[in-house]
């Protein structure tokens, strides 16, 4: 039997390869919780969009696009396998990857293959399970007993969820959340967390930005310490260090935080710069304190040009925000 195992990123993929799990391994590399996913694009059409975003405005997207093409070509080769097993966990990033993959399989209609999924939010003996990337090869192998067949309900829900995530109107996601999502039991919490990354109507900051300000106010001043302790405030870990440091940089540029000494910079370009990077100290400004306390709205001070799924948020233009009181996205005019 030819088996393909698909999982999130190289960490979990490496553990799968080192385990006794049979079959080939395909890491699904893409930090899907941020950056553009505009509606209407096929996997091939989406590839250059994601590659350009991932390398940044000054980077060379050719290598990134080549890597994504190899990934996508391997997925398309799923038709040559007898069984495909998805290995994922409960956090936002993994749930989005599940939506993308199951949407693709639903359209591909590979009825001759056995499609199965393993998706967990805990593991015996781990008080605080973060993800399958924490497991050793023996523990990973033990998850095979938890694989279940992907059902038509899962495929149909993934199609609805993937379309809602890529919509330019986030009320599609909030509407989806209020429907029956039981076939993918971790999806509701994950998508609810995604909506909290829209700027709040009360402060102009999203949840992650508010958490970082709160941590600095509470005495956490190092960038690496901020990354780790911000993760501890997530019930389902999903955000990486690079993204966290980018958000810290945005808060500094908006005058909510200040860095000592001088201007906050990231990431370190070489191992020799690591100690200097770690020694930076972030402090809350008076303006940051006023925003954090709800006295001032920071919307006009933060330069935003970012995507959350299919929604493009740009400073100075009507943009979607999150109303924490009604728990609904709202369109704000500027």
Buried (B, 14 or more C-beta within 10 A) or exposed (E): EEBBBBBBBEBBBBBBBBBEBEBBBBBBBBBBBBBBBBBEBEBEEBBBBBBBBBBEEEEEBEEBBEBBBEBBEBBEEBEEBEBBBBBBBBBBBBBBBBBBBBBBBBEEEBEEBBBBBBBBBEBEEEEEBBBBBBBEBEBBBBBBEEBEEBEEEBBBBBBBBBBBBBBEBBBBBBEBBEEEBEBBEBBBBBBBBBBBBBBBBBBBBBBBBBBBBBBBBEEBBBBBBBBEBBBEBBEBBBBBBEBBBBBBBBBBBBBBBBBEEEEBBBEBEEEEEEEEBEEBEBEBBEBBBBBBEEEBBBBEBBEBEBBBBBBBBEBEEEBBBBBEEEEEBEEBEE
